[in-house]
Amino acid sequence: MTSLTLRERILMRLVDVIDPETGVDVLRMRLVEDLEVDEATGTVFYRFRPSSPLCPLAHSLAMDLKRAVASVEGVVAQQIEVAGYVRAAELTEMINGAAV
């Protein structure tokens, strides 16, 4: 049996992140886009697109995503870009500077 790649382990972990408004995981809702994983360095990049430009849960969902990805063994660093949100630049800066 082959072991899972870092990307596969991240995807498996993201299925556990549930949008509280819908009860559906963030992958099925397509809230995570452009997941790129550098397997050699453990660096992860992805785009988070809240379900609406005024999503009241954007900050808490972004933190849930960040914690979930950080919990995967082998992840050393991550860069999140928030898109499609009224305060996307501000949330991107805040979430990337936040401790896990």
C-alpha positions as CSV (number, residue, x, y, z in Angstrom):
1,M,0.0,0.0,0.0
2,T,1.4,3.4,-0.9
3,S,1.4,6.3,1.5
4,L,-0.7,9.3,0.8
5,T,0.9,12.5,-0.5
6,L,0.9,15.6,1.5
7,R,-1.7,17.1,-0.8
8,E,-4.0,14.1,-0.4
9,R,-3.7,14.3,3.4
10,I,-4.6,18.0,3.3
11,L,-7.6,17.3,1.2
12,M,-8.7,14.6,3.6
13,R,-8.4,17.0,6.5
14,L,-10.3,19.8,4.7
15,V,-13.3,17.5,4.3
16,D,-13.7,17.9,8.1
17,V,-14.0,21.7,7.9
18,I,-17.8,22.3,7.9
19,D,-19.5,25.6,7.0
20,P,-21.8,26.0,10.0
21,E,-24.5,27.8,8.0
22,T,-24.9,24.9,5.5
23,G,-23.5,21.9,7.4
24,V,-21.5,21.1,4.2
25,D,-17.7,20.7,4.1
26,V,-15.7,23.4,2.5
27,L,-14.5,21.2,-0.4
28,R,-18.0,20.2,-1.5
29,M,-19.0,23.9,-1.3
30,R,-15.9,24.8,-3.4
31,L,-14.7,27.4,-0.9
32,V,-11.1,26.2,-1.3
33,E,-9.5,26.8,-4.7
34,D,-6.1,26.4,-6.4
35,L,-4.6,24.2,-3.7
36,E,-0.9,24.0,-4.4
37,V,1.4,21.9,-2.3
38,D,5.2,21.8,-2.4
39,E,5.8,18.3,-1.1
40,A,9.5,18.9,-0.7
41,T,9.2,22.0,1.5
42,G,5.8,21.5,3.1
43,T,4.6,24.8,1.8
44,V,0.9,25.1,1.0
45,F,-1.0,27.8,-1.0
46,Y,-4.7,28.0,-1.5
47,R,-7.4,30.5,-2.2
48,F,-10.4,30.8,0.2
49,R,-13.6,32.1,-1.4
50,P,-16.3,32.7,1.2
51,S,-19.8,31.7,0.1
52,S,-20.8,35.3,-0.3
53,P,-19.1,38.7,-0.5
54,L,-20.6,39.6,2.9
55,C,-20.2,36.2,4.5
56,P,-20.5,36.7,8.3
57,L,-18.4,33.6,9.0
58,A,-15.5,34.4,6.6
59,H,-13.0,35.1,9.4
60,S,-13.9,32.1,11.5
61,L,-14.0,29.8,8.5
62,A,-10.6,31.1,7.3
63,M,-9.1,30.3,10.8
64,D,-10.7,26.9,10.7
65,L,-9.1,26.2,7.3
66,K,-5.7,27.5,8.6
67,R,-5.9,25.3,11.7
68,A,-6.9,22.2,9.7
69,V,-4.1,22.6,7.2
70,A,-1.6,23.3,9.9
71,S,-2.6,20.1,11.7
72,V,-1.5,17.9,8.8
73,E,1.9,16.3,9.5
74,G,4.4,17.7,7.0
75,V,2.9,21.1,6.6
76,V,5.5,23.7,7.5
77,A,4.0,26.9,6.1
78,Q,0.9,28.0,4.3
79,Q,-0.2,31.1,2.4
80,I,-3.9,31.8,2.1
81,E,-5.5,34.3,-0.3
82,V,-9.0,35.4,0.4
83,A,-11.1,36.2,-2.8
84,G,-14.6,37.3,-3.5
85,Y,-15.1,39.0,-0.1
86,V,-15.7,42.7,0.5
87,R,-12.7,42.9,2.8
88,A,-10.6,40.3,1.1
89,A,-7.3,42.1,1.3
90,E,-7.7,42.9,5.0
91,L,-8.8,39.3,5.8
92,T,-5.9,37.9,3.7
93,E,-3.4,40.0,5.7
94,M,-5.0,39.2,9.0
95,I,-5.3,35.4,8.4
96,N,-1.7,35.0,7.2
97,G,-0.4,36.9,10.2
98,A,-2.5,35.0,12.7
99,A,-1.1,32.3,14.9
100,V,-2.6,28.9,14.7
